[in-house]
Amino acid sequence: LAPSRTRRPLPMTSKPPTVPSREWKAFASTVASAKSIAEHYGDFTGEEYDDTVVNDYKYEAHKKIPQQILARTGGKTPLTVLDLGCGTGLLARPFFSESEAHEVTGVDITPEMTAAAAALPYKRLITGRVQEVLSAELAGERFDVILLVGMLEFIEEPTAFVATVAAFLKEGGLLGVGAPEKQPFALEKRFGILTHPLPPIEEALRGAGLELEWSGAMNGYTLDDGATSVGYRGYVWRRN
């Protein structure tokens, strides 16, 4: 999910400020709350969301990560796909093409997002907090592909979370991850998102038994008429 364009800008600093741990944790707790996420996206969905993300923000993950995954599936069809933080379904669209007709389950906490995603041929759409859905409705299920893109911006403890997600992969399954590079606290506050150092997340996935198949830099968000860019890192991991 991209940052809401409705966030009020805060002054930017040229260097990452020193952030007291207590201050960042309080901020992270707020950003990751269901109430905050609903407010962040409740009025920013559907075609308006897709158009803003693709054309204004110059977002690339929705194309590059599915492309890398589908290049590694060996033509298997149908794949069972889990789209976490599915939003409007932008990321899952390549899995709905005539040549790639797969069984996709989407999960998102924002009712307006899953309502928009219902226009696409998802097998299932579940409205709820991803952590709770994994432990309830989806408990015991395994998937050929899991999409985890644009969601770590709303997760307080990403290392534990990605390890939990990895457990839902079948043997040989692929996990696509997309997340922003670590940003200054001022930018996080400005756009209401969390960013995390990526190496600990990578180590957590290795510790969960996954092997890295691909990683690449890409544009995440281009904001302020091109004056601010947030770099993204995309990954494809495999459970062997």
Buried (B, 14 or more C-beta within 10 A) or exposed (E): BBBBBEBEEEEEEEEEEEBEEEEBEEBBEEBBBEEBBBBBBEEBBBEEBBEBBBEBBBBBBBBBBBEBBBEBBEEEEEBBBBBBBBBBBBBBBBBBEEEBEBBBBBBBBBBBBBBBBEEBEBEEBBBBBBBBBBEEEBEEEBBBBBBBBBBBBBBBEBBEBBBBBBEBBBEEBBBBBBBBBBBBBBBBBBBBBBBBEBEEBBEBBEEBBBEEBBBBEBBBBBBEEEEBBBEBBBBBBBBE
